[in-house]
């Protein structure tokens, strides 16, 4: 019989046959869970794996109760604690597997999964405590304390559901999964209490238990501070300011793009919050950002103590759009795409340094990871382009064959896509232009039977940086490309001896060489390039307006004020137009704290005598975000009334999306450069003149003019790439739309014809690929056989190649010529014989 001392110190038990069976079942169940988590979301396979893991857990309960009975004639007395640890691990894996289908917890944050892996690894290591040296035991007691903290959170979270779990357990015990965290918590406490331990091990357990609690406290305090700041900022600007900027703009301007800010704004939109949790057991479909929320215990606890922010859902989404990575998530989707990944990407870049342009093709392969064979999903990609770029090609593989796009109006393409995807569920791909140098591509359906492949082609001007030309990388958001295989090629089709370099960001740099005088000829038009030399005109502005934000420095402000000494200089401050001076920095410092600025151009009473000086950040709301606001309506009304462009000087080579759109639509007489250059212009009372010649397009970033001229010789060779015409046509469309973009009804047949001939995506045109010719006929989407077609360099498509020219006969024309030639030859031979 054991003495009391022996009973109190007994903490090591046999690692018997049943214990090793438990370890084997853990390995089996963990492997099946990982497989289900990666490959089997919402499928019959998930259900099978859930049944397998639950059966293993149930079977192991039978093993250990049988072992108890053999040893003590009691089923639940003196259970081997090592076997009990295995049972807790198996039960937890069964809970996690079932949670893939029954949405008790939303998807755990990555750190929670890592935390649980460490916690349960420590539990299993505890089973070998007697074999470990003293120093190795300390981390195990630390993880035991960590595990107790997380188990306590899960227990409290599920506490309202536990009574139902117990009452309904007669249903094969499935609902007992709700009670598992409580058993894990009690097991952790029991192990600590009944195990002999040193002072260091006690401290390790206390540290493991206390560290998460301290972290939760600090996290909640910072969350509450940020939450209060957001509420106060929003409340202060609840009513629009004097220029009609809504409150969400003021919040976006003043809040940092920080960890807490984004998560508070996303709140119940993206994360599980305890103030809004309703345990949607069968999953969450179709919220604004993704198909299933993320469960982060830190955010859930902080939201419980801090409460919900007093900002409407629509305003929060508008604020989140300001942070560019969230804008993609708010784009329209007709179907889910949560199981899609980008399987492979092929990059092909053609550089034409003598024309300062490049053509980039990206071919994407999309894989549906869902194991069942019935569910279709929709892929959405957003591309961020270098400034001045235009989409000139789209194709989709249908039944293994590459099908080129047709170009039509934006509205017609969108209607066809929605009708087919939303109702008929057949093959389309759609490419839309978006503000801020962005494009969106949607592809449907993406099934498990085959990977969907699409290709997009982008024509871009090269940016001049000293004696080098730079092609900025094309970034994209969409189905994860973390494990995608990528191949790339970079070629100089017309310059064989040039070299290039790439940097870590993907930017391509090559030497700057003289511009070519060769032209691209298309029918009766010719397109070529030349160096841009600004023609200056007399200009002495009487009113100076500063567009200030956090990108400005105090030195720049003082230098600008010194350059315009004696002239009134104005800034926007707290919704009012204020005159500023170099010695009074209060207004400047206030504006300097803003993430971005939205200068209300309607404050300019005399545009012909005004000069706006700006330095931009890369982020701001788009014009479309502001179109229905009072600010947007005032801006539109002002632009309708004022004809003359406003002189605008940019102190950097960056423009916010808001200013970029105003520039693209020729609201400004635009110039950019250093403060020294600006000072020189002021002293000479000069400013670059607006070139109103419709046959000339200025590409500032390339320091180049695109020229259109009559082609008097239709037989002249065309050695230049057709991308000259595409870039010219894109900018021509923007120029013709001009200020009309800010009101409805700017689309007209002339603009549509320009876009169709050049086969480019623009504010009024989109590309679409449909499954059959009948689909095109049904939606009245005609193919323009007289245009350039897709800018692909592949043969076999009805499109223009990289060396295409309108002066060269098309394939059907060659056939016609050959038939006539054979006919004439036959007649000639017949005449000779006779």
Buried (B, 14 or more C-beta within 10 A) or exposed (E): EEEEEEEEEEEBBEBEEBBEBBBEBBEBBBEBBEBBBEBBBBBEBBBEBBEBBBEBBBEBBEBBBEBBEEEEEEEEEEBBBBBBBBBBBBBBBBBBBBBBBBBBBBBBBEEBEEBBEBBBEBBBBBBBBEEBEEEEBBBBBBBBBBBBBBBBBBBBBBEEBBEEBEEEBEEEBBBBBBBBBBBBBBBBBEBBEEBEBEEEBEBBBBBBBEBBEEEBEEBBEBBBEBBEBBBEBBEEBEEBBEBBBBBBBBBBBBBEEEEBBBBBBBBBBBBBBBEEBEBEEEBEEEEBBBBBBBBBBBBBBBBEBBEBBEBEEEBBBBBBBBBBEBBBBEBEBBBBBBBBBBBBBBBBBBBBBBBBBBBBBBBBBBBBBBBBEEBBBBBBBBBBBBBBBBBBBBBBBBEEEBBBBBBBBBEBBBEBBBBBBEEEEBBBBBBBBBBBBBBBBBBBBBBBEBBBBBBBBBBBBBBBEEEBBBBBBBBBBBBEBEEBEEEBEBBBEBBEEEEBEBEEEEBBBBEBEEBBEBBBBBEEBBBBBEEBEBEBEEBEBEBBBBBBBBBBEEEBBBBBBEBBEEBEBBBBBEBEBBEBEBEEBEBBEBBBEBBBBBBBBBBBEEBBEBBBBBBBBEBBBBBBBBBEBBBBBBBBEBBEEBEEBBBBBBBBEBBBBBBBBBBBBBBBBBBBBEBEEBBEBBEEEBBBEBBEEEBBBBBBBBBBBBBBEEBEEEEEEBEBBBBBBBBBBBBBBBBBBBBBBBEEEBBEEEBBEBBBBBBBBBBBBBBBBBBEEEBBEEBEBEBBEEBBBBBBBBEEBBBBBBBBBBBBEBEEEEEEEEEEEEEEEEEEEEEEEE
